[in-house]
């Protein structure tokens, strides 16, 4: 492994964990479940995906690299589906967005 | 050249340790949200995020120890996290449509809080749960 690649791996690891921390801060500080979902499912997926990419670059072996990249693709595919499903379920049940949410198109529909 | 190689490996070590520390802080804060989270969907979102942080841990440990067996476990963990979130979403939907008392109480509390914050903003004695529909 060349030194420059090693430095790049370290930087991507730190950036990925920083994204995870930012997602966590969003989870803590935003106001209702829909906003928190927005922080957690986007920045969180990006954080763990970046860290897996760093792992994939760090290994020289092709099999580990393919598995790590397959993991990244898998998370990118599943995270939006899970978040959308949960948002739909909690809206359907009756959890309303907080008053900072000005546009509520589904609310207009089911009056 | 050897000086650069020494520097880069030391740099990688420092970076792995920094990212492990940051992930630990994130983990603790997510657990705080799970404990505090006012509603059930909040807790489910936080559990989903906990899985993402766990995958980050696995990647960082893999870089540190050069032991790549855990990548498979990361993929399996992601699958289990996804299925758990889907199952929780179905659970919230079913229980809520069946008017489960816990969920109904949570929704009423949310609407009460919303009514109070609206009254604070508008400065008027808004009726509680006024913006429900």
Contacts between the chains, C-beta under 8 A, distances in Angstrom:
chain1	res1	chain2	res2	distance
A	3	B	4	4.8
A	3	B	5	5.0
A	3	B	7	7.2
A	3	B	8	3.6
A	3	B	9	7.9
A	4	B	8	7.3
A	6	B	8	4.1
A	6	B	9	6.3
A	6	B	11	7.1
A	6	B	12	4.9
A	7	B	8	5.2
A	7	B	11	5.7
A	7	B	12	7.3
A	9	B	12	6.2
A	9	B	15	7.7
A	9	B	63	6.5
A	10	B	11	5.3
A	10	B	12	4.5
A	10	B	14	7.3
A	10	B	15	3.0
A	10	B	16	7.1
A	11	B	15	6.8
A	13	B	15	5.3
A	13	B	16	6.2
A	13	B	19	4.5
A	13	B	59	7.5
A	13	B	60	6.1
A	13	B	63	6.4
A	14	B	15	5.1
A	14	B	18	5.5
A	14	B	19	5.3
A	14	B	22	7.6
A	16	B	19	7.0
A	16	B	56	6.4
A	16	B	59	7.6
A	17	B	18	7.4
A	17	B	19	3.7
A	17	B	20	7.8
A	17	B	22	4.1
A	17	B	23	5.2
A	17	B	26	7.5
A	17	B	56	6.2
A	17	B	60	7.3
A	18	B	22	6.4
A	20	B	22	7.2
A	20	B	23	6.1
A	20	B	26	5.0
A	20	B	52	6.7
A	20	B	53	5.6
A	20	B	56	5.4
A	21	B	22	5.2
A	21	B	23	7.8
A	21	B	25	6.4
A	21	B	26	4.8
A	23	B	26	7.6
A	23	B	49	6.3
A	23	B	52	7.5
A	24	B	25	7.9
A	24	B	26	4.1
A	24	B	29	4.7
A	24	B	30	5.5
A	24	B	33	7.9
A	24	B	49	6.7
A	24	B	53	7.6
A	25	B	29	7.3
A	27	B	29	7.5
A	27	B	30	6.4
A	27	B	33	5.2
A	27	B	45	6.9
A	27	B	46	6.0
A	27	B	49	5.8
A	28	B	29	5.6
A	28	B	32	6.9
A	28	B	33	5.6
A	32	B	110	7.7
A	33	B	39	6.1
A	33	B	41	4.4
A	33	B	42	5.1
A	33	B	45	6.4
A	36	B	33	7.9
A	36	B	42	6.2
A	36	B	45	5.3
A	36	B	46	7.8
A	37	B	41	7.9
A	37	B	45	5.1
A	40	B	45	5.2
A	40	B	46	7.3
A	40	B	48	6.3
A	40	B	49	4.3
A	40	B	52	7.7
A	41	B	45	7.7
A	41	B	48	7.2
A	44	B	48	7.6
A	44	B	49	4.9
A	44	B	52	4.2
A	44	B	53	7.6
A	45	B	52	6.5
A	47	B	52	6.6
A	47	B	53	7.9
A	47	B	56	6.1
A	48	B	52	4.4
A	48	B	53	7.3
A	48	B	55	4.3
A	48	B	56	4.7
A	48	B	59	7.2
A	51	B	19	7.2
A	51	B	55	7.3
A	51	B	56	4.5
A	51	B	59	3.8
A	51	B	60	6.2
A	52	B	55	6.8
A	52	B	59	5.0
A	52	B	71	7.9
A	52	B	74	6.9
A	54	B	59	6.4
A	54	B	63	6.3
A	55	B	59	4.3
A	55	B	62	4.9
A	55	B	63	5.6
A	55	B	68	7.6
A	55	B	71	6.9
A	58	B	62	7.6
A	58	B	63	4.9
A	59	B	68	5.8
A	61	B	68	7.4
A	64	B	68	4.5
A	64	B	71	5.9
A	67	B	71	4.9
A	67	B	72	6.7
A	67	B	75	6.8
A	68	B	59	7.7
A	68	B	71	5.4
A	68	B	74	7.9
A	70	B	75	6.9
A	71	B	55	7.6
A	71	B	71	6.7
A	71	B	74	5.6
A	71	B	75	4.6
A	71	B	78	6.3
A	74	B	75	6.5
A	74	B	78	5.9
A	74	B	79	7.4
A	75	B	52	7.7
A	75	B	55	7.4
A	75	B	78	5.4
A	78	B	78	7.0
A	78	B	79	8.0
A	78	B	82	4.2
A	79	B	48	8.0
A	79	B	82	7.8
A	81	B	82	7.6
A	81	B	86	7.9
A	82	B	48	6.4
A	82	B	81	8.0
A	82	B	82	5.4
A	82	B	85	4.0
A	82	B	86	6.2
A	82	B	89	7.4
A	83	B	45	7.8
A	83	B	48	7.7
A	83	B	85	8.0
A	85	B	85	7.3
A	85	B	86	5.9
A	85	B	89	4.4
A	86	B	41	6.0
A	86	B	44	6.0
A	86	B	45	6.8
A	86	B	85	6.2
A	86	B	88	7.0
A	86	B	89	4.4
A	86	B	92	7.3
A	88	B	89	7.6
A	89	B	41	7.7
A	89	B	89	4.3
A	89	B	90	7.1
A	89	B	92	4.7
A	89	B	93	4.0
A	89	B	96	7.5
A	90	B	39	7.8
A	90	B	41	4.2
A	90	B	89	7.9
A	90	B	92	5.8
A	90	B	96	7.8
A	92	B	93	6.0
A	92	B	96	7.1
A	92	B	97	7.4
A	93	B	92	6.0
A	93	B	93	6.3
A	93	B	95	7.8
A	93	B	96	2.8
A	93	B	97	6.7
A	93	B	103	6.3
A	93	B	107	7.3
A	94	B	96	6.5
A	94	B	107	4.7
A	95	B	39	6.3
A	95	B	41	6.3
A	95	B	106	7.6
A	95	B	107	6.0
A	95	B	110	6.3
A	96	B	107	7.8
A	96	B	110	6.6
A	96	B	111	6.6
A	96	B	114	6.8
A	96	B	131	7.4
A	96	B	132	6.7
A	98	B	114	6.3
A	98	B	117	7.7
A	99	B	114	5.6
A	99	B	117	5.8
A	99	B	118	5.4
A	99	B	121	7.2
A	99	B	131	7.1
A	107	B	133	7.3
A	111	B	133	5.5
